[in-house]
Amino acid sequence: MKIRGRRDFLFNLENVAITDIIMNMFIFFFISFSLLYTFSPQRIQKLDLKLPEANNIVPLEDKGQINVSITGQGAYYVDKDKVTLDGLKEKVAAKYKANPKSAVILRADKAVRFKQIVNVLDILTELKVSRLSIAAISDKSGVTVSE
């Protein structure tokens, strides 16, 4: 007579496969959401500029304008797109040609050398930009423009 012992397995192969699938899904979603957060347009397009203060200001209007920004590290941006000084001329020329009535707003960090601002102003003069404003911050808080 054969005597069989009682042996209950705690798991079987189906449980291992389901656990493996769930773990892979967790890793996939974790990596996907972390990449979406890291490279989200809101985080990438934010420029950290410390604008100089001004007393005589006009409120900023956001109608058909071209934003030219210079960061404290000397990087040039045209509407959130990083460009070189030569690329700045091409990009502003293309945007200004598409809408000749648009205003150009120059935003420069406090730490920017004046030579960089003069270089941008020289390019804008060469492109015959007629409406130019320089962004500043008011003591009362909020970004404003000095024309």
Secondary structure, 3 states (H helix, E strand, C coil): CCCCCCCCCCCCHHHHHHHHHHHHHHHHHHHHHHHHHHCCHHHHCCCCCCCCECCCCEECCCCCEEEEEECCCCCEEECCEEECHHHHHHHHHHHHHHCCCCEEEEEECCCCCHHHHHHHHHHHHHCCCCCEEEEEECCCCCEEEEC
